[in-house]
Amino acid sequence: MQNTNLPSRLGKPAERALTSAGISSIEQLTDWRESDLKKLHGIGPKAMGQLLAALQERGLTFKK
């Protein structure tokens, strides 16, 4: 992905899922509930772990 601060090691299916949902930055994940993000085709446990770690590095969380 270009022009993004999403994890660089994110798999292609996860990248496509996020792009399709209009997500191109870690900050945009704060508008999403973790449970809703998990429903996207291409977002598996590995991708969720990477996204959660990226949020935590910035002191951010998923929407409650």
TAPE-V297221 format. One record per residue. N is the residue number from 1. RES is the residue in one small letter. PSI is psi as a letter, one per 40 degrees, with the letter a starting at -180 (NA if undefined). OMEGA is omega in radians with two decimals (999 if undefined). NEAR is the number of other C-alpha atoms within 8 Angstrom. Layout:
n res psi omega near
N RES PSI OMEGA NEAR
N RES PSI OMEGA NEAR
//
This chain:
n res psi omega near
1 m i 3.11 4
2 q i 3.11 3
3 n f -3.12 5
4 t i 3.03 7
5 n f 3.06 8
6 l i -3.13 10
7 p h -3.07 8
8 s d -3.11 5
9 r e 3.11 4
10 l h -3.14 10
11 g i -3.13 7
12 k d 3.11 6
13 p d 3.12 9
14 a d 3.09 13
15 e d -3.14 11
16 r d -3.14 9
17 a d -3.14 12
18 l d 3.12 10
19 t d 3.14 9
20 s d 3.13 7
21 a e 3.11 6
22 g e -3.12 6
23 i h 3.12 9
24 s e 3.13 11
25 s i 3.09 9
26 i d -3.10 11
27 e d 3.13 8
28 q d 3.11 9
29 l d -3.13 11
30 t e 3.08 11
31 d e -3.06 8
32 w i 2.96 10
33 r i 3.13 10
34 e d -3.11 8
35 s d 3.13 6
36 d d 3.12 8
37 l d 3.14 9
38 k d -3.13 10
39 k e -3.14 7
40 l h 3.11 8
41 h h -3.13 8
42 g e 3.12 9
43 i h 3.14 14
44 g a -3.11 8
45 p d -3.14 6
46 k d 3.13 7
47 a d 3.13 11
48 m d 3.11 10
49 g d 3.13 8
50 q d -3.14 10
51 l d 3.12 11
52 l d 3.12 9
53 a d -3.14 8
54 a d 3.08 11
55 l d -3.09 13
56 q d 3.09 9
57 e d -3.11 7
58 r e -3.12 6
59 g f -3.11 6
60 l i 3.09 9
61 t i 3.00 9
62 f i 3.08 11
63 k i 3.13 9
64 k NA 999 3
//
